[in-house]
């Protein structure tokens, strides 16, 4: 009896063990099936993308153009208020208000260089960074969203009750834009970023602006925000969401955090400087004459870097740093027009280009004054002009003085502005002997090496004279 009982117990234990093994195998197979289903979905997406690309290739080039943007910021907004119509006899007035609201939205979007993608009924989609790529597009879109919410609030005051409300979702990421040239360059957006944006809007509540963690990273310096939660995204995991509550107090003129102040504009332009720098350096690469061995892109980058270093050391504030960096960027850009009087030509370019980057007339005039201060012989009238003069001739006190000065000699010789190296060396000795750095920082960094340069050049002059 005991043996039978023991056999039965062993049999039960074996069955339990087999059951656990089968259960584990079932879980493994279930995971494998889920993995295969995910891979199948992924393959379907790849095939769909391939089909879209194939369709684009077969389309007439005059019909549509597909462009990939690595960083665009998409806004999806949904306006609510039609449910109030049943409570009012003058529903036509609300329809007129909605038309006016959408018209105001269009003006806000245009003023912030945002591309309207589509509007269907009371829903609106737009994108920053399209078609003009720019680094500030997340800031532009969030700022536009705040102003759009304010528009709705102003109509509530007119109606003397809460009528219009809106949910907004904003996400920054890569996107493909399909532009139809036959329809006045209308755009259609494709990609995962579009889906994430619409889901952010759906995860929001009326009156809220919800942004993804990627957008928040790029705008957190400018705006107040609070954590909103997580949103699961296929193939990406969870995306953190944040609610924008307004412009930071230090950058706003009002308690509600809607209107920007001067500090905001300066901080924004410092961020925007990256775009401006890319445009100017590209212009220099393409348009500078080939004989400019010294006044080339490298020299401009050196001066932009040096004015910032000297500016910080000399105590310039953010606005002054912005102005002097912009002047350094343009100080030799006039060489694309002409060698002589290139400083003046640089001011002409600055006056032409900077208004598009929201520089004021007063700021541009200061920038032009800084540029003209680099004209030899330098006669700076203020600290910013002193700094750019020191940065422009920084090489006089550097260890790479000789190779840099040789590039300037080659540049002048090719234009028949100097005849031989001995004449050039004599000219350099005279120039360096009479030269002085204006700022205390530059004097401390470079002045001590200038005498060494003079001694080295005098040896070369003596050698050249002996050989002659």
PyMOL commands that set and color helices and strands:
alter all, ss='L'
color gray80, all
select helices_A, chain A and resi 2-58+82-87+91-111+137-159+181-183+192-203+213-219+249-251+262-287+297-313+318-330+333-336+342-357+361-372+383-392+394-397+401-414+421-434+440-467
alter helices_A, ss='H'
color red, helices_A
select strands_A, chain A and resi 64-80+114-120+123-128+165-180+186-190+209-212+223-233+237-247
alter strands_A, ss='S'
color yellow, strands_A
deselect
rebuild
show_as cartoon
